[in-house]
């Protein structure tokens, strides 16, 4: 899985800590998501999509 979280954070001028606080997770969770080492729950993916005003599938790219 790849994500566009890092690019979107830059666009919205958010640090990893800022994003983590907005969605109620630890900063480390954002690190793991950005590195593709953690698959988010549907709720977490939805919360992140809400912050970036995007669809889940625009942020999380699942390779076949």
Backbone atoms as SQL, in Angstrom:
CREATE TABLE atoms (id INTEGER PRIMARY KEY, chain TEXT, resi INTEGER, resn TEXT, atom TEXT, x REAL, y REAL, z REAL);
INSERT INTO atoms VALUES
  (1, 'A', 1, 'UNK', 'N', 0.839, -1.179, 0.000),
  (2, 'A', 1, 'UNK', 'CA', 0.000, 0.000, 0.000),
  (3, 'A', 1, 'UNK', 'C', 0.884, 1.242, 0.000),
  (4, 'A', 2, 'UNK', 'N', 0.510, 2.198, -0.811),
  (5, 'A', 2, 'UNK', 'CA', 1.162, 3.502, -0.818),
  (6, 'A', 2, 'UNK', 'C', 0.134, 4.544, -0.388),
  (7, 'A', 3, 'UNK', 'N', 0.626, 5.657, 0.122),
  (8, 'A', 3, 'UNK', 'CA', -0.300, 6.730, 0.503),
  (9, 'A', 3, 'UNK', 'C', 0.204, 8.069, -0.019),
  (10, 'A', 4, 'UNK', 'N', -0.715, 9.004, -0.071),
  (11, 'A', 4, 'UNK', 'CA', -0.372, 10.375, -0.443),
  (12, 'A', 4, 'UNK', 'C', -0.421, 11.290, 0.774),
  (13, 'A', 5, 'UNK', 'N', -0.354, 10.710, 1.957),
  (14, 'A', 5, 'UNK', 'CA', -0.477, 11.496, 3.182),
  (15, 'A', 5, 'UNK', 'C', 0.617, 12.555, 3.276),
  (16, 'A', 6, 'UNK', 'N', 1.845, 12.177, 3.003),
  (17, 'A', 6, 'UNK', 'CA', 2.949, 13.120, 3.128),
  (18, 'A', 6, 'UNK', 'C', 2.757, 14.312, 2.185),
  (19, 'A', 7, 'UNK', 'N', 2.370, 14.041, 0.942),
  (20, 'A', 7, 'UNK', 'CA', 2.142, 15.118, -0.019),
  (21, 'A', 7, 'UNK', 'C', 0.982, 16.014, 0.416),
  (22, 'A', 8, 'UNK', 'N', -0.068, 15.394, 0.913),
  (23, 'A', 8, 'UNK', 'CA', -1.224, 16.171, 1.358),
  (24, 'A', 8, 'UNK', 'C', -0.909, 16.995, 2.605),
  (25, 'A', 9, 'UNK', 'N', -0.099, 16.443, 3.494),
  (26, 'A', 9, 'UNK', 'CA', 0.292, 17.217, 4.681),
  (27, 'A', 9, 'UNK', 'C', 1.042, 18.475, 4.249),
  (28, 'A', 10, 'UNK', 'N', 1.920, 18.318, 3.262),
  (29, 'A', 10, 'UNK', 'CA', 2.680, 19.478, 2.768),
  (30, 'A', 10, 'UNK', 'C', 1.728, 20.506, 2.151),
  (31, 'A', 11, 'UNK', 'N', 0.780, 20.034, 1.371),
  (32, 'A', 11, 'UNK', 'CA', -0.198, 20.929, 0.739),
  (33, 'A', 11, 'UNK', 'C', -1.016, 21.702, 1.781),
  (34, 'A', 12, 'UNK', 'N', -1.384, 21.021, 2.848),
  (35, 'A', 12, 'UNK', 'CA', -2.196, 21.629, 3.911),
  (36, 'A', 12, 'UNK', 'C', -1.341, 22.240, 5.028),
  (37, 'A', 13, 'UNK', 'N', -0.027, 22.191, 4.850),
  (38, 'A', 13, 'UNK', 'CA', 0.919, 22.745, 5.822),
  (39, 'A', 13, 'UNK', 'C', 0.707, 22.164, 7.223),
  (40, 'A', 14, 'UNK', 'N', 0.666, 20.828, 7.286),
  (41, 'A', 14, 'UNK', 'CA', 0.494, 20.128, 8.553),
  (42, 'A', 14, 'UNK', 'C', 1.726, 19.277, 8.846),
  (43, 'A', 15, 'UNK', 'N', 2.145, 19.262, 10.088),
  (44, 'A', 15, 'UNK', 'CA', 3.206, 18.344, 10.502),
  (45, 'A', 15, 'UNK', 'C', 2.557, 16.988, 10.801),
  (46, 'A', 16, 'UNK', 'N', 3.382, 15.982, 10.990),
  (47, 'A', 16, 'UNK', 'CA', 2.856, 14.681, 11.394),
  (48, 'A', 16, 'UNK', 'C', 2.105, 14.811, 12.716),
  (49, 'A', 17, 'UNK', 'N', 2.654, 15.594, 13.614),
  (50, 'A', 17, 'UNK', 'CA', 2.015, 15.793, 14.920),
  (51, 'A', 17, 'UNK', 'C', 0.665, 16.493, 14.761),
  (52, 'A', 18, 'UNK', 'N', 0.610, 17.514, 13.901),
  (53, 'A', 18, 'UNK', 'CA', -0.655, 18.229, 13.667),
  (54, 'A', 18, 'UNK', 'C', -1.740, 17.274, 13.180),
  (55, 'A', 19, 'UNK', 'N', -1.391, 16.469, 12.174),
  (56, 'A', 19, 'UNK', 'CA', -2.364, 15.532, 11.621),
  (57, 'A', 19, 'UNK', 'C', -2.792, 14.522, 12.677),
  (58, 'A', 20, 'UNK', 'N', -1.831, 13.998, 13.410),
  (59, 'A', 20, 'UNK', 'CA', -2.142, 13.021, 14.455),
  (60, 'A', 20, 'UNK', 'C', -3.123, 13.601, 15.471),
  (61, 'A', 21, 'UNK', 'N', -2.900, 14.827, 15.885),
  (62, 'A', 21, 'UNK', 'CA', -3.792, 15.460, 16.860),
  (63, 'A', 21, 'UNK', 'C', -5.187, 15.666, 16.291),
  (64, 'A', 22, 'UNK', 'N', -5.284, 16.009, 15.008),
  (65, 'A', 22, 'UNK', 'CA', -6.587, 16.239, 14.388),
  (66, 'A', 22, 'UNK', 'C', -7.433, 14.974, 14.336),
  (67, 'A', 23, 'UNK', 'N', -6.771, 13.814, 14.186),
  (68, 'A', 23, 'UNK', 'CA', -7.532, 12.571, 14.042),
  (69, 'A', 23, 'UNK', 'C', -7.467, 11.685, 15.282),
  (70, 'A', 24, 'UNK', 'N', -6.740, 12.122, 16.307),
  (71, 'A', 24, 'UNK', 'CA', -6.738, 11.408, 17.583),
  (72, 'A', 24, 'UNK', 'C', -5.881, 10.158, 17.626),
  (73, 'A', 25, 'UNK', 'N', -4.718, 10.213, 16.951),
  (74, 'A', 25, 'UNK', 'CA', -3.780, 9.094, 17.018),
  (75, 'A', 25, 'UNK', 'C', -2.409, 9.621, 17.413),
  (76, 'A', 26, 'UNK', 'N', -1.467, 8.705, 17.624),
  (77, 'A', 26, 'UNK', 'CA', -0.096, 9.114, 17.943),
  (78, 'A', 26, 'UNK', 'C', 0.648, 9.466, 16.659),
  (79, 'A', 27, 'UNK', 'N', 1.651, 10.301, 16.774),
  (80, 'A', 27, 'UNK', 'CA', 2.445, 10.708, 15.613),
  (81, 'A', 27, 'UNK', 'C', 3.065, 9.494, 14.933),
  (82, 'A', 28, 'UNK', 'N', 3.449, 8.504, 15.719),
  (83, 'A', 28, 'UNK', 'CA', 4.062, 7.301, 15.173),
  (84, 'A', 28, 'UNK', 'C', 3.132, 6.593, 14.190),
  (85, 'A', 29, 'UNK', 'N', 1.836, 6.667, 14.434),
  (86, 'A', 29, 'UNK', 'CA', 0.865, 6.056, 13.517),
  (87, 'A', 29, 'UNK', 'C', 0.960, 6.711, 12.149),
  (88, 'A', 30, 'UNK', 'N', 1.113, 8.027, 12.126),
  (89, 'A', 30, 'UNK', 'CA', 1.246, 8.744, 10.859),
  (90, 'A', 30, 'UNK', 'C', 2.538, 8.335, 10.159),
  (91, 'A', 31, 'UNK', 'N', 3.610, 8.195, 10.925),
  (92, 'A', 31, 'UNK', 'CA', 4.895, 7.753, 10.360),
  (93, 'A', 31, 'UNK', 'C', 4.717, 6.400, 9.679),
  (94, 'A', 32, 'UNK', 'N', 4.108, 5.445, 10.374),
  (95, 'A', 32, 'UNK', 'CA', 3.918, 4.103, 9.819),
  (96, 'A', 32, 'UNK', 'C', 3.008, 4.129, 8.591),
  (97, 'A', 33, 'UNK', 'N', 1.973, 4.947, 8.622),
  (98, 'A', 33, 'UNK', 'CA', 1.083, 5.060, 7.470),
  (99, 'A', 33, 'UNK', 'C', 1.834, 5.603, 6.257),
  (100, 'A', 34, 'UNK', 'N', 2.625, 6.646, 6.473),
  (101, 'A', 34, 'UNK', 'CA', 3.361, 7.255, 5.370),
  (102, 'A', 34, 'UNK', 'C', 4.378, 6.298, 4.761),
  (103, 'A', 35, 'UNK', 'N', 4.942, 5.416, 5.583),
  (104, 'A', 35, 'UNK', 'CA', 5.936, 4.451, 5.102),
  (105, 'A', 35, 'UNK', 'C', 5.290, 3.190, 4.532),
  (106, 'A', 36, 'UNK', 'N', 3.956, 3.116, 4.612),
  (107, 'A', 36, 'UNK', 'CA', 3.262, 1.939, 4.100),
  (108, 'A', 36, 'UNK', 'C', 3.412, 0.715, 4.974),
  (109, 'A', 37, 'UNK', 'N', 3.738, 0.918, 6.247),
  (110, 'A', 37, 'UNK', 'CA', 3.951, -0.201, 7.165),
  (111, 'A', 37, 'UNK', 'C', 2.727, -0.494, 8.025),
  (112, 'A', 38, 'UNK', 'N', 1.647, 0.215, 7.781),
  (113, 'A', 38, 'UNK', 'CA', 0.455, 0.051, 8.604),
  (114, 'A', 38, 'UNK', 'C', -0.764, 0.273, 7.724),
  (115, 'A', 39, 'UNK', 'N', -1.684, -0.675, 7.738),
  (116, 'A', 39, 'UNK', 'CA', -2.943, -0.513, 7.022),
  (117, 'A', 39, 'UNK', 'C', -3.971, 0.063, 7.986),
  (118, 'A', 40, 'UNK', 'N', -4.542, 1.201, 7.645),
  (119, 'A', 40, 'UNK', 'CA', -5.477, 1.852, 8.566),
  (120, 'A', 40, 'UNK', 'C', -6.821, 1.138, 8.623),
  (121, 'A', 41, 'UNK', 'N', -7.496, 1.307, 9.739),
  (122, 'A', 41, 'UNK', 'CA', -8.878, 0.848, 9.830),
  (123, 'A', 41, 'UNK', 'C', -9.716, 1.745, 8.914),
  (124, 'A', 42, 'UNK', 'N', -10.902, 1.313, 8.616),
  (125, 'A', 42, 'UNK', 'CA', -11.785, 2.125, 7.774),
  (126, 'A', 42, 'UNK', 'C', -12.066, 3.467, 8.440),
  (127, 'A', 43, 'UNK', 'N', -12.268, 3.459, 9.746),
  (128, 'A', 43, 'UNK', 'CA', -12.539, 4.704, 10.491),
  (129, 'A', 43, 'UNK', 'C', -11.351, 5.651, 10.393),
  (130, 'A', 44, 'UNK', 'N', -10.142, 5.143, 10.568),
  (131, 'A', 44, 'UNK', 'CA', -8.953, 5.995, 10.489),
  (132, 'A', 44, 'UNK', 'C', -8.784, 6.544, 9.079),
  (133, 'A', 45, 'UNK', 'N', -8.966, 5.696, 8.077),
  (134, 'A', 45, 'UNK', 'CA', -8.856, 6.152, 6.689),
  (135, 'A', 45, 'UNK', 'C', -9.890, 7.244, 6.408),
  (136, 'A', 46, 'UNK', 'N', -11.107, 7.057, 6.908),
  (137, 'A', 46, 'UNK', 'CA', -12.170, 8.053, 6.733),
  (138, 'A', 46, 'UNK', 'C', -11.798, 9.368, 7.418),
  (139, 'A', 47, 'UNK', 'N', -11.291, 9.297, 8.636),
  (140, 'A', 47, 'UNK', 'CA', -10.922, 10.507, 9.368),
  (141, 'A', 47, 'UNK', 'C', -9.826, 11.280, 8.640),
  (142, 'A', 48, 'UNK', 'N', -8.850, 10.564, 8.106),
  (143, 'A', 48, 'UNK', 'CA', -7.778, 11.222, 7.361),
  (144, 'A', 48, 'UNK', 'C', -8.339, 11.865, 6.095),
  (145, 'A', 49, 'UNK', 'N', -9.205, 11.149, 5.404),
  (146, 'A', 49, 'UNK', 'CA', -9.821, 11.691, 4.189),
  (147, 'A', 49, 'UNK', 'C', -10.606, 12.966, 4.499),
  (148, 'A', 50, 'UNK', 'N', -11.283, 12.997, 5.636),
  (149, 'A', 50, 'UNK', 'CA', -12.048, 14.187, 6.030),
  (150, 'A', 50, 'UNK', 'C', -11.128, 15.391, 6.224),
  (151, 'A', 51, 'UNK', 'N', -9.994, 15.188, 6.865),
  (152, 'A', 51, 'UNK', 'CA', -9.045, 16.276, 7.099),
  (153, 'A', 51, 'UNK', 'C', -8.591, 16.873, 5.771),
  (154, 'A', 52, 'UNK', 'N', -8.333, 15.999, 4.788),
  (155, 'A', 52, 'UNK', 'CA', -7.816, 16.450, 3.507),
  (156, 'A', 52, 'UNK', 'C', -8.902, 16.696, 2.463),
  (157, 'A', 53, 'UNK', 'N', -10.162, 16.612, 2.888),
  (158, 'A', 53, 'UNK', 'CA', -11.295, 16.856, 1.990),
  (159, 'A', 53, 'UNK', 'C', -11.154, 16.042, 0.704),
  (160, 'A', 54, 'UNK', 'N', -10.828, 14.765, 0.885),
  (161, 'A', 54, 'UNK', 'CA', -10.595, 13.859, -0.238),
  (162, 'A', 54, 'UNK', 'C', -11.337, 12.554, -0.010),
  (163, 'A', 55, 'UNK', 'N', -11.350, 11.735, -1.055),
  (164, 'A', 55, 'UNK', 'CA', -11.898, 10.388, -0.936),
  (165, 'A', 55, 'UNK', 'C', -10.785, 9.461, -0.446),
  (166, 'A', 56, 'UNK', 'N', -11.171, 8.420, 0.276),
  (167, 'A', 56, 'UNK', 'CA', -10.198, 7.465, 0.802),
  (168, 'A', 56, 'UNK', 'C', -9.312, 6.928, -0.316),
  (169, 'A', 57, 'UNK', 'N', -9.928, 6.564, -1.439),
  (170, 'A', 57, 'UNK', 'CA', -9.162, 5.948, -2.525),
  (171, 'A', 57, 'UNK', 'C', -8.213, 6.922, -3.224),
  (172, 'A', 58, 'UNK', 'N', -8.355, 8.208, -2.957),
  (173, 'A', 58, 'UNK', 'CA', -7.414, 9.192, -3.495),
  (174, 'A', 58, 'UNK', 'C', -6.172, 9.312, -2.608),
  (175, 'A', 59, 'UNK', 'N', -6.263, 8.847, -1.380),
  (176, 'A', 59, 'UNK', 'CA', -5.169, 8.949, -0.420),
  (177, 'A', 59, 'UNK', 'C', -4.430, 7.624, -0.262),
  (178, 'A', 60, 'UNK', 'N', -5.179, 6.546, -0.190),
  (179, 'A', 60, 'UNK', 'CA', -4.598, 5.218, 0.018),
  (180, 'A', 60, 'UNK', 'C', -4.634, 4.436, -1.281),
  (181, 'A', 61, 'UNK', 'N', -3.468, 4.097, -1.780),
  (182, 'A', 61, 'UNK', 'CA', -3.357, 3.404, -3.063),
  (183, 'A', 61, 'UNK', 'C', -2.942, 1.965, -2.810),
  (184, 'A', 62, 'UNK', 'N', -3.852, 1.047, -3.031),
  (185, 'A', 62, 'UNK', 'CA', -3.586, -0.356, -2.773),
  (186, 'A', 62, 'UNK', 'C', -3.111, -1.031, -4.049),
  (187, 'A', 63, 'UNK', 'N', -1.909, -1.556, -3.998),
  (188, 'A', 63, 'UNK', 'CA', -1.347, -2.258, -5.142),
  (189, 'A', 63, 'UNK', 'C', -1.932, -3.655, -5.213),
  (190, 'A', 64, 'UNK', 'N', -2.173, -4.118, -6.421),
  (191, 'A', 64, 'UNK', 'CA', -2.726, -5.466, -6.613),
  (192, 'A', 64, 'UNK', 'C', -1.666, -6.522, -6.434);
